[in-house]
Amino acid sequence: HGRRFREAGVDGGSLKSLDDLRRFPLMTKQDILADTAEDPPFGRRLGVPQADIREIITSGGTAGRQPEVYAFTRQDLDAAVGLYGYDQYLKGARAGDVAMMVSEIGMLASPPLNVRAWERLGMPVLRVGPNSTEERVAAFARFRPAVLKLPFVYAVRFIEACRAAGIDPKRDVPGLKFVFISGGAYPVA
């Protein structure tokens, strides 16, 4: 933010009241994309030495643009996995519960961080992302997960495939505690 703050004539000492916040520039998605394009792969926003980076995670690029790039240190990953685990625990996930990850483990944040959180909680994880929908549905019925994670854009297809296979989650997967539907490209309405 240094260059942007200098251009706006502000610095950390400029913030003395809430009203002063109006003078500070906001960072938009377009700013992040421009920064990354000008200085790949991380832009100038990297606040640690590049040698400390342990994982690169991107956004989905769902608006048809290049995805944002986020660099995670070991400490960042530890904190993120802790937050994901806390979220899952509050929803009812417990050690020994089977969790099923339908998304492929790629460069997006949610799938790998959720898997690590489940593992940290002591949960066995089914990684069925690369499988076909029919194979995913068969694994759902066979392994009867307590937690199912689906991307929003895929949830309806998965439900329809369950119906086509004659699988009723209430009947056939009675231990299902919750379905975690992640965000993605969908209209606010």
Secondary structure, 3 states (H helix, E strand, C coil): CHHHHHHHCCCHHHCCCHHHHHHCCCCCHHHHHHHHHHCCCCCCCCCCCHHHEEEEEECCCCCCCCCCEEEEEHHHHHHHHHHHHHHHHHHCCCCCCCEEECCCCCCECHHHHHHHHHHHHCCCEEECCCCCHHHHHHHHHHHCCCEEEEEHHHHHHHHHHHHHCCCCHHHHCCCCCEEEEECCCCCCC
